[in-house]
Amino acid sequence: MTVLVRDLRSDDPADVAAFAQVRHLAVPFILWTPEAVVHRLVHTPPDARSRSLVAEEDGEVIGTAQIGLVHDSPEPGQGFLNIYVHPQRFRRGAGGLLVRTSEEYLAGEGATKLYSWVLDGPANLAFAERHGYERRRAAHFLRLDLAKAALPPLWTPPPGVELRTAADFADDPRPMFELDAETVADEPSDVDVEFTDYEAWLAETWRHPLLNRELTTVAVVDGRPAAFSVAYTDGTRYSTAMTGTIRAQRGRGLAKLAKTDSLHRARAAGYTEAFTGNDTDNGPMLAINKWLGYEVCATEVRHVRELG
């Protein structure tokens, strides 16, 4: 049996579905759909040099990789590769071949430092170490049973604060872009990121096929979006993609308010399972999620490798 690596055929629905399925089996705590996979391929800016790869064995997709340059960072030369293999197809060489192919490509595109998320398990961590990757920070996946959880009751927003949804900004999303840009800039990360391209944000984020604007709650202060909890849904599951507050309004409980409201909306809409993710050093959000009833269901560890 021979394993080969090739580019994902984005115009082949069966190939895209196989890619999404491997990802779902490997990391079931993230929402993967064929539409989202294609959206990422189509709308990632050219400067990212993004590629999606598959490892194929006798016609079966058994491994996947998403790779590219961190195009929105002010520091050049940074790349990423996130590789997942079908959990029942380990030890067939797919992971190693995907790593080698990805590294060769990214080095050729000018990357000098590579980042990768690795599931926190002995085999996965040992695999990363063998390939020269060093551990950095960690992040938890968290799950909430919306069908059975006793969500905290909603409370009246503070004076001057109004709860709205992202759908209310459909005619002019720019205030949402400005909110997203400021909160992302302060999110724990190994790589500094700057959102400066509004049109790219519209294509990549605002029109993302998983974004549920009706379930995305926005706390508006004096007419300006100040905090939000971004909801992704895939038809059956709900996930929080981002929760944050602008610097000037922190310490008022607005992120907690927005996320609580969004979860209530999700349950009312019929969703029974909620996921989110947290950097292990992000104490405030971990406290909010614990208060809401989320429990850790898995952990990933950020790894880095210096090339050359």
Secondary structure, 3 states (H helix, E strand, C coil): CCEEEEECCCCCHHHHHHHHHHHHHHCCCCCCCHHHHHHHHHHCCHHHCCEEEEEEECCEEEEEEEEEECCCCCCCCEEEEEEEECCCCCCCCHHHHHHHHHHHHHHHCCCCEEEEEEECCHHHHHHHHHCCCEEEEEEEEEEEECCCCCCCCCCCCCCCEEEEEHHHHCCCCHHHHHHHHHHHHCCCCCCCCCCCCHHHHHHHHHCCCCECCCCCEEEEECCEEEEEEEEEECCCCEEEEEEEECHHHCCCCHHHHHHHHHHHHHHHCCCCEEEEEEECCCHHHHHHHHHHCCEEEEEEEEEEEECC
